[in-house]
Amino acid sequence: MKRLALDAADIRILGALQKHGQLSKARLAEICCLSATPCLARLSRLKAAGYIRGYHADIALGQLADFAKVIVTVSLSRHRKADFDRFEAFINSRDEIIDCIATGGGVDYIMEVISPSLSAFQSLMEEFLAEDLGIDRYMTYFATRQVKSGMPNIAKLAAGNIK
């Protein structure tokens, strides 16, 4: 999809949505210092261009249930496209794996896993190994507490691209 030329008003809209989630048209326009009609037109254009992937609620998981949060680094034994595809298909099939990035450097993947217990996490890791996904080695890091969680500052990130 072609990138739009974004201006400061577009960035304000994206920043407001990132911070507050889905807002009424009037409230979004107020936060972004725009009148309602141009704000809605910009919002529609940003959605059509794929800048807004969806809306969600930030659920306090700790209030919902006890869980284990584990960071797992994985290195594959072979580095062919088919090996990466097979591994990534498995990752995408598992709800417990909430985030996974492919990396260059010392490891191939870094994953964030949320599991109802450490024994459930261990069962997941046993499945990994039983699936013959070509894992050479993996390391686990158990999260003890959340120090910071957030989203990037959109205005700073896009500063060089604003028209």
N, C-alpha and C positions, 0 to 999 in steps of 0.2 A: 504494500500500500504506500502511496506517495505521501511524504511528510508535508504537512501544512506549514506555511510561514506563520509562526505564532507571534503575537504581540503581548504586551504586558497585561492587557485585559484577559486574554486567553489563559495566561499563566495564573492570574488571580482566580479565575473560574476553576481551573484544575486544582489549585492549592486549597480552595474552599471545599471542594468536593472531597479531596483527600482527607482533610481535617474533620469535616462534619458529616460526611456521607451524603446520601441523597437529601436534598433540601427542596423546600417549595420554591417555585420560580421567583416569588417576591423576595424571599429571604436571601436566595442566591444573588439576585440582582443588588440587593442592599449591601451585602458583604463585599461584593465586587465593585461597588460604586458605579453601577450601570443602571440604565432604565430596563424595565422588564423585557420589552420586545427585543432589543438588540442582544440582551443577555441570553434569552432563549434561543435566538438564531445562532449565536456563537456556540452554545451548548449543543445544539443539534448538529452543527458542523463538526465539533470535536468528537461527538459520539460516532458520526458517520465515518470519520477518518480513523477510528479505532483507538483514539487516545484514552477513552474511558472503557475499561473492560468489564466493569460491573460495580455493584454496590454490595457491601457486606457489613455485618455487625461484628464488633470486637468483643467476643465473649470472654468473660473471666473464667477460664477453664478450671482454675483452682477452687472456685466456689461450686463448680458443677460436680467435680469428682477428683479423687486423688489420681495422679498419673506420674509416669516417669518420662522425662525428656532427655533424649540421648542424641549426641552428635556423633556421627559415624563417618570416618574417612575410609575410602575404598580405593585400592589399586588393583587393576585387572592384570592378568598375566600376559594377555595379548592385546594388541591395539589395532585391530582391524575394524572396519565399519560394522561388520556383522556382530562382532563381540560387543561393541557399544550399543548397537540396536537391541540385542537380546537382553543386556543388562537393563537398559532404559525401559524396555517393555515391562520387565518385572517390577521395576520401581513404580511405574505408572499404574500398575495393577494393585498396589497396596495402599490402603487408606492411612495406615500408620505413618507412612513416610510423607510428611507434610511439605517438605522442601528438599530439593536436590539440585546441586549445581555441578556442572562438569568443569574441571579446572585443568590448567596447564601447570606443570611443575612436579612436585613430589608425589601427589596423589591424583587419581583420576576423577573422583567424585567426593563431595561433602554433602551429607544428608542430615536432615533434622527429623527425628523420629519421636512421635508421641505415642506412648503405650500405656495401657491401664496398670501395668505392673512390670517389675523387672523380669519376672518369669515369662510374661507375655512377650517382652522384648527378646529374651533368650530364645523363645520358640521361633520368632521371626528370623533371628540370625541363623538358627538351625535350618530353616526353610531356604534361606539364601544359599547356604552351603550345599544343601541337598539338590537344589535346582541346577547345579553345575553351570554357574554363570561366569565362570572364568575368573573368579576372585583370587588374586595372588595373596593379598593380605588386607586386613581391615583393623582399624583401631576404634575404640569406643571411648567417648567422653561423657560422663554423666553430669547433667546440669544440676547444680545445687540451688541456684536462685537466679532469677532474671535481674540483671543489672540495668540493662537498657533495651528497649524495643521501640522502634518507631519507623517512620517513613522518611525518605530523603526530603530536604527542603527543595521543592520544585523550582522556586525562583532562583536559587543559587545554582542549581543543576543546569537550568536552561539559560542562564545569564548570557552566554556567548551566542545563543541562537535566537534571541529575541530581536525582532525587526522594529 
